[in-house]
């Protein structure tokens, strides 16, 4: 496929998700492998978060004229969910019990290790911390 220059549309560019206690690969990992096999990155189209198109479509279809300061993005991926919300100009709620759980210890299950969060935010090239950080989304 890569040698034939076939385009790839990736509706969910997440690299991994949590399944039980394990991280399993998601479609974004297939897209990365496709490029590694020689596909032109210009032929790989990531349509989900963090791309702005998903936020524009969701806002138009579901939120109408709701101002951005009344919208929050919720997710467990700094690279996709939180970056997408920040790039779109909305608040974000980062759920730390997801794909980054092993990297973000909670002291006594009550206080997030702030230095670990700072490190991850920098590692993923975010411009700011998530607006809200929670351990679980319930």
Chimera marker file (.cmm) of the C-alpha trace (Angstrom):
<marker_set name="trace">
<marker id="1" x="0.000" y="0.000" z="0.000" r="1" g="1" b="0" radius="0.5"/>
<marker id="2" x="2.748" y="2.458" z="0.914" r="1" g="1" b="0" radius="0.5"/>
<marker id="3" x="4.605" y="1.737" z="-2.327" r="1" g="1" b="0" radius="0.5"/>
<marker id="4" x="1.410" y="2.322" z="-4.326" r="1" g="1" b="0" radius="0.5"/>
<marker id="5" x="0.981" y="5.760" z="-2.668" r="1" g="1" b="0" radius="0.5"/>
<marker id="6" x="-2.479" y="4.895" z="-1.396" r="1" g="1" b="0" radius="0.5"/>
<marker id="7" x="-3.927" y="7.535" z="0.915" r="1" g="1" b="0" radius="0.5"/>
<marker id="8" x="-4.841" y="6.657" z="4.482" r="1" g="1" b="0" radius="0.5"/>
<marker id="9" x="-7.657" y="8.296" z="6.423" r="1" g="1" b="0" radius="0.5"/>
<marker id="10" x="-7.313" y="7.847" z="10.184" r="1" g="1" b="0" radius="0.5"/>
<marker id="11" x="-10.484" y="8.745" z="12.087" r="1" g="1" b="0" radius="0.5"/>
<marker id="12" x="-8.873" y="8.100" z="15.482" r="1" g="1" b="0" radius="0.5"/>
<marker id="13" x="-5.178" y="9.036" z="15.546" r="1" g="1" b="0" radius="0.5"/>
<marker id="14" x="-4.637" y="7.837" z="19.132" r="1" g="1" b="0" radius="0.5"/>
<marker id="15" x="-1.482" y="5.740" z="19.355" r="1" g="1" b="0" radius="0.5"/>
<marker id="16" x="-2.622" y="3.644" z="22.326" r="1" g="1" b="0" radius="0.5"/>
<marker id="17" x="-5.582" y="3.113" z="24.612" r="1" g="1" b="0" radius="0.5"/>
<marker id="18" x="-6.039" y="1.425" z="27.964" r="1" g="1" b="0" radius="0.5"/>
<marker id="19" x="-7.556" y="-2.048" z="27.958" r="1" g="1" b="0" radius="0.5"/>
<marker id="20" x="-7.698" y="-3.452" z="31.458" r="1" g="1" b="0" radius="0.5"/>
<marker id="21" x="-4.210" y="-2.765" z="32.807" r="1" g="1" b="0" radius="0.5"/>
<marker id="22" x="-2.523" y="-2.811" z="29.419" r="1" g="1" b="0" radius="0.5"/>
<marker id="23" x="-1.866" y="-0.287" z="26.698" r="1" g="1" b="0" radius="0.5"/>
<marker id="24" x="-2.949" y="-1.526" z="23.276" r="1" g="1" b="0" radius="0.5"/>
<marker id="25" x="-2.176" y="-0.010" z="19.903" r="1" g="1" b="0" radius="0.5"/>
<marker id="26" x="-4.731" y="2.150" z="18.161" r="1" g="1" b="0" radius="0.5"/>
<marker id="27" x="-5.127" y="3.372" z="14.553" r="1" g="1" b="0" radius="0.5"/>
<marker id="28" x="-2.588" y="6.167" z="15.001" r="1" g="1" b="0" radius="0.5"/>
<marker id="29" x="0.085" y="3.502" z="15.498" r="1" g="1" b="0" radius="0.5"/>
<marker id="30" x="-0.909" y="1.948" z="12.168" r="1" g="1" b="0" radius="0.5"/>
<marker id="31" x="-0.580" y="5.354" z="10.516" r="1" g="1" b="0" radius="0.5"/>
<marker id="32" x="2.904" y="5.809" z="12.004" r="1" g="1" b="0" radius="0.5"/>
<marker id="33" x="3.908" y="2.360" z="10.756" r="1" g="1" b="0" radius="0.5"/>
<marker id="34" x="2.531" y="3.169" z="7.293" r="1" g="1" b="0" radius="0.5"/>
<marker id="35" x="4.807" y="6.218" z="7.125" r="1" g="1" b="0" radius="0.5"/>
<marker id="36" x="7.732" y="4.154" z="8.453" r="1" g="1" b="0" radius="0.5"/>
<marker id="37" x="7.132" y="1.698" z="5.587" r="1" g="1" b="0" radius="0.5"/>
<marker id="38" x="7.641" y="4.512" z="3.106" r="1" g="1" b="0" radius="0.5"/>
<marker id="39" x="4.238" y="6.136" z="2.680" r="1" g="1" b="0" radius="0.5"/>
<marker id="40" x="4.378" y="9.853" z="2.021" r="1" g="1" b="0" radius="0.5"/>
<marker id="41" x="3.174" y="11.595" z="5.220" r="1" g="1" b="0" radius="0.5"/>
<marker id="42" x="1.151" y="13.908" z="2.959" r="1" g="1" b="0" radius="0.5"/>
<marker id="43" x="-0.980" y="10.866" z="2.073" r="1" g="1" b="0" radius="0.5"/>
<marker id="44" x="-1.757" y="10.078" z="5.729" r="1" g="1" b="0" radius="0.5"/>
<marker id="45" x="-4.680" y="12.172" z="6.940" r="1" g="1" b="0" radius="0.5"/>
<marker id="46" x="-5.325" y="12.278" z="10.691" r="1" g="1" b="0" radius="0.5"/>
<marker id="47" x="-8.918" y="13.400" z="11.177" r="1" g="1" b="0" radius="0.5"/>
<marker id="48" x="-9.473" y="13.083" z="14.929" r="1" g="1" b="0" radius="0.5"/>
<marker id="49" x="-7.972" y="14.875" z="17.894" r="1" g="1" b="0" radius="0.5"/>
<marker id="50" x="-5.767" y="16.891" z="18.010" r="1" g="1" b="0" radius="0.5"/>
<marker id="51" x="-6.727" y="18.124" z="14.524" r="1" g="1" b="0" radius="0.5"/>
<marker id="52" x="-8.934" y="21.195" z="14.562" r="1" g="1" b="0" radius="0.5"/>
<marker id="53" x="-11.359" y="19.727" z="12.044" r="1" g="1" b="0" radius="0.5"/>
<marker id="54" x="-12.869" y="17.410" z="14.672" r="1" g="1" b="0" radius="0.5"/>
<marker id="55" x="-13.519" y="20.329" z="17.023" r="1" g="1" b="0" radius="0.5"/>
<marker id="56" x="-15.014" y="22.473" z="14.271" r="1" g="1" b="0" radius="0.5"/>
<marker id="57" x="-17.355" y="19.680" z="13.159" r="1" g="1" b="0" radius="0.5"/>
<marker id="58" x="-18.386" y="18.820" z="16.733" r="1" g="1" b="0" radius="0.5"/>
<marker id="59" x="-19.047" y="22.460" z="17.542" r="1" g="1" b="0" radius="0.5"/>
<marker id="60" x="-21.058" y="23.016" z="14.369" r="1" g="1" b="0" radius="0.5"/>
<marker id="61" x="-23.120" y="19.807" z="14.735" r="1" g="1" b="0" radius="0.5"/>
<marker id="62" x="-23.681" y="19.724" z="18.478" r="1" g="1" b="0" radius="0.5"/>
<marker id="63" x="-22.852" y="23.034" z="20.126" r="1" g="1" b="0" radius="0.5"/>
<marker id="64" x="-24.079" y="25.663" z="17.696" r="1" g="1" b="0" radius="0.5"/>
<marker id="65" x="-23.185" y="29.131" z="18.893" r="1" g="1" b="0" radius="0.5"/>
<marker id="66" x="-21.854" y="28.026" z="22.282" r="1" g="1" b="0" radius="0.5"/>
<marker id="67" x="-18.857" y="30.270" z="23.014" r="1" g="1" b="0" radius="0.5"/>
<marker id="68" x="-15.491" y="28.573" z="23.406" r="1" g="1" b="0" radius="0.5"/>
<marker id="69" x="-15.226" y="29.687" z="27.032" r="1" g="1" b="0" radius="0.5"/>
<marker id="70" x="-18.209" y="27.387" z="27.768" r="1" g="1" b="0" radius="0.5"/>
<marker id="71" x="-16.630" y="24.275" z="26.172" r="1" g="1" b="0" radius="0.5"/>
<marker id="72" x="-14.186" y="21.824" z="27.753" r="1" g="1" b="0" radius="0.5"/>
<marker id="73" x="-12.235" y="18.997" z="26.154" r="1" g="1" b="0" radius="0.5"/>
<marker id="74" x="-11.937" y="15.873" z="28.318" r="1" g="1" b="0" radius="0.5"/>
<marker id="75" x="-9.398" y="13.140" z="27.708" r="1" g="1" b="0" radius="0.5"/>
<marker id="76" x="-6.511" y="11.011" z="28.895" r="1" g="1" b="0" radius="0.5"/>
<marker id="77" x="-3.992" y="11.797" z="26.150" r="1" g="1" b="0" radius="0.5"/>
<marker id="78" x="-1.813" y="14.874" z="26.448" r="1" g="1" b="0" radius="0.5"/>
<marker id="79" x="-0.668" y="14.471" z="22.844" r="1" g="1" b="0" radius="0.5"/>
<marker id="80" x="-4.154" y="14.236" z="21.360" r="1" g="1" b="0" radius="0.5"/>
<marker id="81" x="-6.956" y="15.278" z="23.713" r="1" g="1" b="0" radius="0.5"/>
<marker id="82" x="-5.322" y="18.068" z="25.697" r="1" g="1" b="0" radius="0.5"/>
<marker id="83" x="-3.244" y="19.409" z="22.791" r="1" g="1" b="0" radius="0.5"/>
<marker id="84" x="-6.361" y="19.458" z="20.612" r="1" g="1" b="0" radius="0.5"/>
<marker id="85" x="-8.327" y="21.409" z="23.190" r="1" g="1" b="0" radius="0.5"/>
<marker id="86" x="-5.501" y="23.881" z="23.693" r="1" g="1" b="0" radius="0.5"/>
<marker id="87" x="-4.981" y="24.346" z="19.955" r="1" g="1" b="0" radius="0.5"/>
<marker id="88" x="-8.731" y="24.938" z="19.502" r="1" g="1" b="0" radius="0.5"/>
<marker id="89" x="-8.692" y="27.496" z="22.311" r="1" g="1" b="0" radius="0.5"/>
<marker id="90" x="-10.856" y="25.717" z="24.879" r="1" g="1" b="0" radius="0.5"/>
<marker id="91" x="-10.318" y="24.516" z="28.432" r="1" g="1" b="0" radius="0.5"/>
<marker id="92" x="-9.196" y="20.951" z="29.041" r="1" g="1" b="0" radius="0.5"/>
<marker id="93" x="-9.785" y="18.291" z="31.672" r="1" g="1" b="0" radius="0.5"/>
<marker id="94" x="-6.944" y="15.773" z="31.805" r="1" g="1" b="0" radius="0.5"/>
<marker id="95" x="-7.870" y="12.328" z="33.196" r="1" g="1" b="0" radius="0.5"/>
<marker id="96" x="-4.619" y="10.905" z="34.530" r="1" g="1" b="0" radius="0.5"/>
<marker id="97" x="-5.761" y="7.310" z="35.107" r="1" g="1" b="0" radius="0.5"/>
<marker id="98" x="-5.626" y="6.621" z="31.359" r="1" g="1" b="0" radius="0.5"/>
<marker id="99" x="-2.655" y="6.142" z="29.077" r="1" g="1" b="0" radius="0.5"/>
<marker id="100" x="-0.292" y="8.228" z="31.242" r="1" g="1" b="0" radius="0.5"/>
<marker id="101" x="-1.208" y="6.546" z="34.560" r="1" g="1" b="0" radius="0.5"/>
<marker id="102" x="2.188" y="4.895" z="35.041" r="1" g="1" b="0" radius="0.5"/>
<marker id="103" x="3.972" y="8.202" z="34.460" r="1" g="1" b="0" radius="0.5"/>
<marker id="104" x="1.827" y="10.253" z="36.855" r="1" g="1" b="0" radius="0.5"/>
<marker id="105" x="1.898" y="9.041" z="40.445" r="1" g="1" b="0" radius="0.5"/>
<marker id="106" x="-0.590" y="10.380" z="42.943" r="1" g="1" b="0" radius="0.5"/>
<marker id="107" x="0.881" y="10.799" z="46.433" r="1" g="1" b="0" radius="0.5"/>
<marker id="108" x="-1.397" y="9.004" z="48.855" r="1" g="1" b="0" radius="0.5"/>
<marker id="109" x="-4.001" y="8.830" z="46.062" r="1" g="1" b="0" radius="0.5"/>
<marker id="110" x="-4.866" y="12.474" z="46.786" r="1" g="1" b="0" radius="0.5"/>
<marker id="111" x="-2.180" y="14.773" z="45.349" r="1" g="1" b="0" radius="0.5"/>
<marker id="112" x="-0.783" y="14.558" z="41.839" r="1" g="1" b="0" radius="0.5"/>
<marker id="113" x="3.011" y="14.640" z="41.507" r="1" g="1" b="0" radius="0.5"/>
<marker id="114" x="3.300" y="18.139" z="40.014" r="1" g="1" b="0" radius="0.5"/>
<marker id="115" x="6.882" y="17.629" z="38.808" r="1" g="1" b="0" radius="0.5"/>
<marker id="116" x="5.831" y="14.514" z="36.882" r="1" g="1" b="0" radius="0.5"/>
<marker id="117" x="2.968" y="16.434" z="35.252" r="1" g="1" b="0" radius="0.5"/>
<marker id="118" x="5.321" y="19.323" z="34.350" r="1" g="1" b="0" radius="0.5"/>
<marker id="119" x="7.716" y="16.832" z="32.769" r="1" g="1" b="0" radius="0.5"/>
<marker id="120" x="4.965" y="15.213" z="30.673" r="1" g="1" b="0" radius="0.5"/>
<marker id="121" x="3.557" y="18.559" z="29.567" r="1" g="1" b="0" radius="0.5"/>
<marker id="122" x="7.025" y="19.570" z="28.345" r="1" g="1" b="0" radius="0.5"/>
<marker id="123" x="7.666" y="16.136" z="26.807" r="1" g="1" b="0" radius="0.5"/>
<marker id="124" x="4.521" y="16.450" z="24.691" r="1" g="1" b="0" radius="0.5"/>
<marker id="125" x="5.259" y="20.062" z="23.738" r="1" g="1" b="0" radius="0.5"/>
<marker id="126" x="2.135" y="21.589" z="25.244" r="1" g="1" b="0" radius="0.5"/>
<marker id="127" x="2.004" y="25.341" z="25.661" r="1" g="1" b="0" radius="0.5"/>
<marker id="128" x="0.369" y="25.108" z="29.087" r="1" g="1" b="0" radius="0.5"/>
<marker id="129" x="-0.846" y="22.724" z="31.757" r="1" g="1" b="0" radius="0.5"/>
<marker id="130" x="-4.339" y="21.257" z="31.341" r="1" g="1" b="0" radius="0.5"/>
<marker id="131" x="-6.989" y="23.529" z="32.843" r="1" g="1" b="0" radius="0.5"/>
<marker id="132" x="-8.176" y="20.778" z="35.201" r="1" g="1" b="0" radius="0.5"/>
<marker id="133" x="-6.473" y="17.534" z="36.204" r="1" g="1" b="0" radius="0.5"/>
<marker id="134" x="-8.450" y="14.638" z="37.687" r="1" g="1" b="0" radius="0.5"/>
<marker id="135" x="-7.470" y="11.086" z="38.553" r="1" g="1" b="0" radius="0.5"/>
<marker id="136" x="-10.673" y="9.417" z="37.350" r="1" g="1" b="0" radius="0.5"/>
<marker id="137" x="-13.594" y="10.531" z="35.267" r="1" g="1" b="0" radius="0.5"/>
<marker id="138" x="-16.723" y="9.368" z="37.065" r="1" g="1" b="0" radius="0.5"/>
<link id1="1" id2="2" r="1" g="1" b="0" radius="0.2"/>
<link id1="2" id2="3" r="1" g="1" b="0" radius="0.2"/>
<link id1="3" id2="4" r="1" g="1" b="0" radius="0.2"/>
<link id1="4" id2="5" r="1" g="1" b="0" radius="0.2"/>
<link id1="5" id2="6" r="1" g="1" b="0" radius="0.2"/>
<link id1="6" id2="7" r="1" g="1" b="0" radius="0.2"/>
<link id1="7" id2="8" r="1" g="1" b="0" radius="0.2"/>
<link id1="8" id2="9" r="1" g="1" b="0" radius="0.2"/>
<link id1="9" id2="10" r="1" g="1" b="0" radius="0.2"/>
<link id1="10" id2="11" r="1" g="1" b="0" radius="0.2"/>
<link id1="11" id2="12" r="1" g="1" b="0" radius="0.2"/>
<link id1="12" id2="13" r="1" g="1" b="0" radius="0.2"/>
<link id1="13" id2="14" r="1" g="1" b="0" radius="0.2"/>
<link id1="14" id2="15" r="1" g="1" b="0" radius="0.2"/>
<link id1="15" id2="16" r="1" g="1" b="0" radius="0.2"/>
<link id1="16" id2="17" r="1" g="1" b="0" radius="0.2"/>
<link id1="17" id2="18" r="1" g="1" b="0" radius="0.2"/>
<link id1="18" id2="19" r="1" g="1" b="0" radius="0.2"/>
<link id1="19" id2="20" r="1" g="1" b="0" radius="0.2"/>
<link id1="20" id2="21" r="1" g="1" b="0" radius="0.2"/>
<link id1="21" id2="22" r="1" g="1" b="0" radius="0.2"/>
<link id1="22" id2="23" r="1" g="1" b="0" radius="0.2"/>
<link id1="23" id2="24" r="1" g="1" b="0" radius="0.2"/>
<link id1="24" id2="25" r="1" g="1" b="0" radius="0.2"/>
<link id1="25" id2="26" r="1" g="1" b="0" radius="0.2"/>
<link id1="26" id2="27" r="1" g="1" b="0" radius="0.2"/>
<link id1="27" id2="28" r="1" g="1" b="0" radius="0.2"/>
<link id1="28" id2="29" r="1" g="1" b="0" radius="0.2"/>
<link id1="29" id2="30" r="1" g="1" b="0" radius="0.2"/>
<link id1="30" id2="31" r="1" g="1" b="0" radius="0.2"/>
<link id1="31" id2="32" r="1" g="1" b="0" radius="0.2"/>
<link id1="32" id2="33" r="1" g="1" b="0" radius="0.2"/>
<link id1="33" id2="34" r="1" g="1" b="0" radius="0.2"/>
<link id1="34" id2="35" r="1" g="1" b="0" radius="0.2"/>
<link id1="35" id2="36" r="1" g="1" b="0" radius="0.2"/>
<link id1="36" id2="37" r="1" g="1" b="0" radius="0.2"/>
<link id1="37" id2="38" r="1" g="1" b="0" radius="0.2"/>
<link id1="38" id2="39" r="1" g="1" b="0" radius="0.2"/>
<link id1="39" id2="40" r="1" g="1" b="0" radius="0.2"/>
<link id1="40" id2="41" r="1" g="1" b="0" radius="0.2"/>
<link id1="41" id2="42" r="1" g="1" b="0" radius="0.2"/>
<link id1="42" id2="43" r="1" g="1" b="0" radius="0.2"/>
<link id1="43" id2="44" r="1" g="1" b="0" radius="0.2"/>
<link id1="44" id2="45" r="1" g="1" b="0" radius="0.2"/>
<link id1="45" id2="46" r="1" g="1" b="0" radius="0.2"/>
<link id1="46" id2="47" r="1" g="1" b="0" radius="0.2"/>
<link id1="47" id2="48" r="1" g="1" b="0" radius="0.2"/>
<link id1="48" id2="49" r="1" g="1" b="0" radius="0.2"/>
<link id1="49" id2="50" r="1" g="1" b="0" radius="0.2"/>
<link id1="50" id2="51" r="1" g="1" b="0" radius="0.2"/>
<link id1="51" id2="52" r="1" g="1" b="0" radius="0.2"/>
<link id1="52" id2="53" r="1" g="1" b="0" radius="0.2"/>
<link id1="53" id2="54" r="1" g="1" b="0" radius="0.2"/>
<link id1="54" id2="55" r="1" g="1" b="0" radius="0.2"/>
<link id1="55" id2="56" r="1" g="1" b="0" radius="0.2"/>
<link id1="56" id2="57" r="1" g="1" b="0" radius="0.2"/>
<link id1="57" id2="58" r="1" g="1" b="0" radius="0.2"/>
<link id1="58" id2="59" r="1" g="1" b="0" radius="0.2"/>
<link id1="59" id2="60" r="1" g="1" b="0" radius="0.2"/>
<link id1="60" id2="61" r="1" g="1" b="0" radius="0.2"/>
<link id1="61" id2="62" r="1" g="1" b="0" radius="0.2"/>
<link id1="62" id2="63" r="1" g="1" b="0" radius="0.2"/>
<link id1="63" id2="64" r="1" g="1" b="0" radius="0.2"/>
<link id1="64" id2="65" r="1" g="1" b="0" radius="0.2"/>
<link id1="65" id2="66" r="1" g="1" b="0" radius="0.2"/>
<link id1="66" id2="67" r="1" g="1" b="0" radius="0.2"/>
<link id1="67" id2="68" r="1" g="1" b="0" radius="0.2"/>
<link id1="68" id2="69" r="1" g="1" b="0" radius="0.2"/>
<link id1="69" id2="70" r="1" g="1" b="0" radius="0.2"/>
<link id1="70" id2="71" r="1" g="1" b="0" radius="0.2"/>
<link id1="71" id2="72" r="1" g="1" b="0" radius="0.2"/>
<link id1="72" id2="73" r="1" g="1" b="0" radius="0.2"/>
<link id1="73" id2="74" r="1" g="1" b="0" radius="0.2"/>
<link id1="74" id2="75" r="1" g="1" b="0" radius="0.2"/>
<link id1="75" id2="76" r="1" g="1" b="0" radius="0.2"/>
<link id1="76" id2="77" r="1" g="1" b="0" radius="0.2"/>
<link id1="77" id2="78" r="1" g="1" b="0" radius="0.2"/>
<link id1="78" id2="79" r="1" g="1" b="0" radius="0.2"/>
<link id1="79" id2="80" r="1" g="1" b="0" radius="0.2"/>
<link id1="80" id2="81" r="1" g="1" b="0" radius="0.2"/>
<link id1="81" id2="82" r="1" g="1" b="0" radius="0.2"/>
<link id1="82" id2="83" r="1" g="1" b="0" radius="0.2"/>
<link id1="83" id2="84" r="1" g="1" b="0" radius="0.2"/>
<link id1="84" id2="85" r="1" g="1" b="0" radius="0.2"/>
<link id1="85" id2="86" r="1" g="1" b="0" radius="0.2"/>
<link id1="86" id2="87" r="1" g="1" b="0" radius="0.2"/>
<link id1="87" id2="88" r="1" g="1" b="0" radius="0.2"/>
<link id1="88" id2="89" r="1" g="1" b="0" radius="0.2"/>
<link id1="89" id2="90" r="1" g="1" b="0" radius="0.2"/>
<link id1="90" id2="91" r="1" g="1" b="0" radius="0.2"/>
<link id1="91" id2="92" r="1" g="1" b="0" radius="0.2"/>
<link id1="92" id2="93" r="1" g="1" b="0" radius="0.2"/>
<link id1="93" id2="94" r="1" g="1" b="0" radius="0.2"/>
<link id1="94" id2="95" r="1" g="1" b="0" radius="0.2"/>
<link id1="95" id2="96" r="1" g="1" b="0" radius="0.2"/>
<link id1="96" id2="97" r="1" g="1" b="0" radius="0.2"/>
<link id1="97" id2="98" r="1" g="1" b="0" radius="0.2"/>
<link id1="98" id2="99" r="1" g="1" b="0" radius="0.2"/>
<link id1="99" id2="100" r="1" g="1" b="0" radius="0.2"/>
<link id1="100" id2="101" r="1" g="1" b="0" radius="0.2"/>
<link id1="101" id2="102" r="1" g="1" b="0" radius="0.2"/>
<link id1="102" id2="103" r="1" g="1" b="0" radius="0.2"/>
<link id1="103" id2="104" r="1" g="1" b="0" radius="0.2"/>
<link id1="104" id2="105" r="1" g="1" b="0" radius="0.2"/>
<link id1="105" id2="106" r="1" g="1" b="0" radius="0.2"/>
<link id1="106" id2="107" r="1" g="1" b="0" radius="0.2"/>
<link id1="107" id2="108" r="1" g="1" b="0" radius="0.2"/>
<link id1="108" id2="109" r="1" g="1" b="0" radius="0.2"/>
<link id1="109" id2="110" r="1" g="1" b="0" radius="0.2"/>
<link id1="110" id2="111" r="1" g="1" b="0" radius="0.2"/>
<link id1="111" id2="112" r="1" g="1" b="0" radius="0.2"/>
<link id1="112" id2="113" r="1" g="1" b="0" radius="0.2"/>
<link id1="113" id2="114" r="1" g="1" b="0" radius="0.2"/>
<link id1="114" id2="115" r="1" g="1" b="0" radius="0.2"/>
<link id1="115" id2="116" r="1" g="1" b="0" radius="0.2"/>
<link id1="116" id2="117" r="1" g="1" b="0" radius="0.2"/>
<link id1="117" id2="118" r="1" g="1" b="0" radius="0.2"/>
<link id1="118" id2="119" r="1" g="1" b="0" radius="0.2"/>
<link id1="119" id2="120" r="1" g="1" b="0" radius="0.2"/>
<link id1="120" id2="121" r="1" g="1" b="0" radius="0.2"/>
<link id1="121" id2="122" r="1" g="1" b="0" radius="0.2"/>
<link id1="122" id2="123" r="1" g="1" b="0" radius="0.2"/>
<link id1="123" id2="124" r="1" g="1" b="0" radius="0.2"/>
<link id1="124" id2="125" r="1" g="1" b="0" radius="0.2"/>
<link id1="125" id2="126" r="1" g="1" b="0" radius="0.2"/>
<link id1="126" id2="127" r="1" g="1" b="0" radius="0.2"/>
<link id1="127" id2="128" r="1" g="1" b="0" radius="0.2"/>
<link id1="128" id2="129" r="1" g="1" b="0" radius="0.2"/>
<link id1="129" id2="130" r="1" g="1" b="0" radius="0.2"/>
<link id1="130" id2="131" r="1" g="1" b="0" radius="0.2"/>
<link id1="131" id2="132" r="1" g="1" b="0" radius="0.2"/>
<link id1="132" id2="133" r="1" g="1" b="0" radius="0.2"/>
<link id1="133" id2="134" r="1" g="1" b="0" radius="0.2"/>
<link id1="134" id2="135" r="1" g="1" b="0" radius="0.2"/>
<link id1="135" id2="136" r="1" g="1" b="0" radius="0.2"/>
<link id1="136" id2="137" r="1" g="1" b="0" radius="0.2"/>
<link id1="137" id2="138" r="1" g="1" b="0" radius="0.2"/>
</marker_set>
